[in-house]
């Protein structure tokens, strides 16, 4: 995102440049032509004349926003093929996909969403074949961010605080040097975790004899407590956790002394192929919910699943929260993860968890939102039959 912001700042600094002025005028003319429903031939002529498809007017409207507003499926397709930015947001933080959804135009929305999936798949492929950092390439989904909210090393260097908010909700907060606090995990997620444990464990062939469970990321310990409270507790419960303050909290809560529980201190990237983890054998249930990691890290974790899962009856899930402040981005990430899981030999099904009941003020307090959608898409995955 920063690279594009720098580009726009450069344009803003050169508004008197005749070439820049001409580009802006062409961009505005193209948007107006679309909003006024001029023939597609006119739109093509403007594109051929060099009208910039990246241009956004004072309201933040792009050419793709405009095409979504007029519900022109053919035009949406044309603009995407010509290189229109699928994930640009206007001043209200709406994408063209959001506009299409608000008008119940499934066809236009699907074209935009699929463009996003193709774009992210291509970025993933390119980053796997080069030494480039994939997080600097994508406009919105993978912005460059070295803060503790998006960098594991920065996150591990800062202090965490366990407390309750004004509504009595258990929360784990990350404290920044400037006094800002960001929720790492919050009590409102309990409903999601409860549904996840039910989907992972109920009906599992080995549930009554005690499952072998691996959880990556302790947080508030919600899902780990739910695992422990199964009618038959796990025969083995391995927790991977890197943050010193979380580990201290776990010791205070007695997790190091619980029967059948083993705690691996460190990042999962360092533990995943270690003798300590390999020595436990394979697992019946695996869950991961880490903080400050990008989708690229989650995809790397996917690649280890076939080695870690015990068999076709084993199950895997993850906290599906990437892009979860925007319907389009969330949909793209959900479908992207399904495709990448399939690439690793893992099938997945999705179920919806309604999380709309709690008001935003009660859910977030003064912390930054990381999930603002009414529906959570819950993934349950298992190895494909050979």
Buried (B, 14 or more C-beta within 10 A) or exposed (E): BEEBEEEEEEBEEEEEEEEBEEBBEBBBBBBBBBBEEBEBEBBEBBBEEEBBBBBBBEEBBBBBBBBBBBBBBEBBBBBBEBEBBBBBBBEEEBBBBBBBBEBEBEEBBBBBBBBBBEBBBEBBEEBEEEEEEBBEBBBBBBBBBEBBBBBBEBBBEBEBEBEEBEBEBBBBBBBBEEEBBBBBBBBBBBBBBBBBBBBBBEEBEBBEEBBBBBBBBBBBBBBBBBBBEBEEBBBBBBBBBBBEBBBEBBEEBEBEEBEBBBBBBBBBBBBBEEEBBEEBEBBBBBBBBBBBBBBBBBBEBBBBBEEBBBEEEBBBBBBBBBBBBBBBBBBBBBBBBBEBBBEBBBBBEBEEBEBEEBEEEBBBBEBEEBBBBEEBBBBBBBBEEE
